[in-house]
Amino acid sequence: MFDVGFWEFALIGIIALIIVGPERMPAIARKAGTYVGKAKRFIDNIQDDISDELEIEKLKEHLNTVDNKSNILEIFDDTKNTLSDIKNNTDQK
């Protein structure tokens, strides 16, 4: 995502160690790890929600297609019945 490699992390760690000192560094690293974990879970939840929405849209499209097919079948059956009735009326005359 951000394309940060080992050397970038090492440089950030060295700068942080110089700025905050070795006493406070473990607590800050722990807190940073916690926030990174929360951000990752948040992003994963958003991705899951988006994929769920896409699945719902696909299902709606499929249901609409099935609905249209059933309507076409009903029209076909009605036409078939009408033609049969016309044929029967013609044969009776």
C-alpha positions in Angstrom: 0.0 0.0 0.0 2.6 2.6 1.1 5.6 0.5 -0.2 7.7 1.0 2.9 10.6 -1.4 3.2 13.1 -2.5 5.9 15.4 0.5 5.5 12.6 3.0 5.8 11.4 1.4 9.0 15.0 1.3 10.3 15.5 5.0 9.6 12.2 5.8 11.3 13.2 3.7 14.3 16.6 5.4 14.6 15.0 8.9 14.4 12.4 8.0 16.9 15.0 6.5 19.3 17.0 9.8 19.0 14.0 12.0 19.6 12.2 10.1 22.4 15.1 8.3 24.0 15.6 4.7 24.9 13.4 4.9 28.1 10.2 5.8 26.4 10.8 4.0 23.1 9.2 0.6 24.1 6.0 2.3 25.3 5.8 4.4 22.1 6.5 1.4 19.9 3.7 -0.6 21.7 1.2 2.2 21.3 2.2 2.7 17.6 1.7 -1.1 17.1 -1.8 -0.9 18.7 -2.8 2.0 16.4 -1.5 0.2 13.3 -3.5 -2.9 14.3 -6.6 -0.8 14.8 -6.1 0.9 11.4 -5.6 -2.4 9.7 -8.8 -3.9 11.3 -10.7 -0.8 10.3 -9.5 -1.1 6.7 -10.3 -4.8 6.6 -13.8 -4.0 7.9 -14.4 -1.4 5.2 -13.1 -3.9 2.5 -15.5 -6.5 3.9 -18.4 -4.1 3.8 -17.6 -3.1 0.2 -17.4 -6.7 -0.9 -20.7 -7.5 0.8 -22.3 -4.6 -1.0 -21.0 -5.8 -4.3 -22.3 -9.3 -3.6 -25.7 -7.8 -2.7 -25.7 -5.9 -6.0 -24.9 -9.1 -7.9 -27.7 -10.9 -6.2 -30.2 -8.1 -7.0 -29.1 -8.2 -10.7 -29.5 -12.0 -10.7 -32.9 -11.8 -9.2 -34.0 -9.2 -11.7 -32.8 -11.5 -14.5 -34.7 -14.4 -13.0 -37.7 -12.2 -12.6 -37.5 -11.2 -16.3 -37.1 -14.8 -17.4 -40.2 -15.8 -15.4 -42.2 -13.0 -17.0 -41.1 -14.1 -20.4 -42.1 -17.7 -19.6 -45.6 -16.4 -18.5 -46.0 -14.5 -21.7 -45.0 -17.6 -23.7 -47.5 -19.8 -21.8 -50.2 -17.2 -22.3 -49.5 -17.0 -26.0 -49.4 -20.7 -26.3 -52.8 -21.1 -24.5 -54.3 -18.3 -26.7 -53.1 -20.0 -29.9 -54.5 -23.4 -28.6 -57.9 -21.7 -28.0 -57.9 -20.1 -31.4 -57.0 -23.5 -33.0 -59.8 -25.2 -31.1 -62.3 -22.6 -32.1 -61.3 -22.9 -35.7 -61.5 -26.7 -35.6 -65.0 -26.5 -34.1 -66.4 -24.4 -37.0 
